[in-house]
């Protein structure tokens, strides 16, 4: 006859209380991070949880009002810059007691709204929304019910915090650099999103920075904005459009690295010395690889994600006033944009 080892019993909050020599009520208060508990009691309970390997059931946490989960909505999981943001979020919440759960929401307002509803239904304690395509009133409605931080949205809001790079400055850095290389016909490849008139979106702020810089250099007649999806395929399609012109740009300011890679594949292949100078945005790891050597604006993706999660933790601790954080970009020059204009 084969002996069957009984399943190991999962420790309960009563086991934790017994190990810490406190009441079950006190152990529960520590679990909920409630005020009024002494540091000594809190430390004993937390030590007991660690020793026993105690993990509260999500359903029980939800009934008490906390699930210790943070929803992170991502509009495009193929964009490597969003991975940099996620790394920053994860680093900031490590050790906080909260676990980030990522929701790939897709590029449309409808799919993102469904993901938000799913996160609300699962009683997540807070939300980090990465480049959402949602209306301002939709964001305000969500934030009135759940602490929320939005990455990639400019300007202050009433109910939620925002984190963004100084995108207008980033575009000016690119144009100034390309003009210094002798370029005049500089094209900006923007993102053709669902909200072409939403002035708070990064692509439009970068476009304004491009327009201002071109005009400041007296290059009004050379202003050229090409809409495309910020994706590999979107960059390729923009490259096909530009390649079909009689008069092509000598330099391109791509609004995102991932679009720049598509442009590079389309315009640099077999182009020889006639390939246009190219600058991306986000300074993703691929841009730094020697075979690629893409000049790019670094807007500190990891730091943006870290700051966003830190703001959310502050919200969860009771802060109510809205905050807006802007990071300062820097241009990293590589082979793709060096050399005199041809």
Secondary structure, DSSP 8 states (H G I E B T S, - for coil): ------------HHHHHHHHTS-HHHHHHHHTT-SS--HHHHHHHHHHHHHHT----HHHHHHTT---EEEEEES-TT-HHHHHHHHHHHHHHTTSS-EEEEEE--SSHHHHHHHHHHHHHTT-SEEEEES----HHHHHHHHHHSEEEEESB-S--SSSEEEEE-HHHHHHHHHHHHHHTT---EEEEEE--S-TT-TTBHHHHHHHHHHHHHHHTT-GGG-EEEEE-SSHHHHHHHHHHHHTSSS--SEEEESSHHHHHHHHHHHSTT-GGG--EEEEES--GGGGSTTT--EEEE--HHHHHHHHHHHHHHHHTT--S--EEEE--EEE--GGG-S---
